[in-house]
Structure formats: structure tokens, C-alpha cells
């Protein structure tokens, strides 16, 4: 099973708990193998199986929590 790594800019985090909430939520998505979200860098790096989830699904999950997210090149 091949995975791809995607980096997202996440705006609206105010503390370390925000980053933990995002990681916990993303880890529950099917096909997500790992996540690392940092408030200081305002970024989330996600390794996922593209046959089970897409970058758009990750953005939608982050935005459902009330943050703004966009894919970085």
C-alpha cells in the first residue's frame, strides 16, 4: 500500500491543544498513517493512503474543527 505525504497550512490555532485536536481528528480518518501538526509553524504534515482519502478530505476535516486549511506545494 503506497502512501503520499501532504503538507497543509493551518490557520486559527491558538495553543498546543489545537494541534493535538487536529492530529487526533486526522488520525481517525481512514487511510491516514501519521500526522504531525505544529502551532508555531501553522502546518500539518499528513501521510495517507490516496486510495482511502484525499488531501481535500483532510482539509474538510480540519475545517470542520473551525480552523482554516490549505494545501502547500
DAPEFEN-V316798 format. One record per run of one state. SS is the DSSP state (~ for helix, > for strand, _ for the rest). FROM is the first residue (numbers start at 0). LEN is the number of residues. If there is no record, write none. Layout:
BEGIN
ss:SS from:FROM len:LEN
ss:SS from:FROM len:LEN
END
This chain:
BEGIN
ss:_ from:0 len:3
ss:> from:3 len:8
ss:_ from:11 len:4
ss:~ from:15 len:12
ss:_ from:27 len:4
ss:> from:31 len:7
ss:_ from:38 len:4
ss:> from:42 len:6
ss:_ from:48 len:6
ss:~ from:54 len:10
ss:_ from:64 len:3
ss:> from:67 len:5
ss:_ from:72 len:1
END
